[in-house]
Amino acid sequence: MIQLDLGIAISIFVSFFLMIVFVHWIFYNLNKRSVTDKETRFFTRCPFCANLFPDYRDSKELKRCPRCHSLISKTEERGQ
């Protein structure tokens, strides 16, 4: 007969639960990398703070820097 203490039972249960969560996280993020790489292929550099952030190629005339919150127009983006 196998003896099972309360501490061993709890550690087995927690280990099994963490293993399921980890495997689920791996499969959840497996396909996200390829989708994200296609969307963030282009980056924009803020001329004020030199922050490099992803440009999703939307047709907005103005963009906002996530670090310094300054507005960037298309002419400032090209350095003109």
FENHUUR-V576545 format. One record per helix or strand of 2 or more residues. SS is the DSSP state (H for helix, E for strand). FROM is the first residue (numbers start at 1). LEN is the number of residues. If there is no record, write none. Layout:
ss=(SS | SS)
from=(FROM | FROM)
len=(LEN | LEN)
//
This chain:
ss=(H | H | E | E | E | E | H)
from=(6 | 32 | 42 | 52 | 62 | 71 | 74)
len=(25 | 8 | 4 | 4 | 3 | 3 | 5)
//
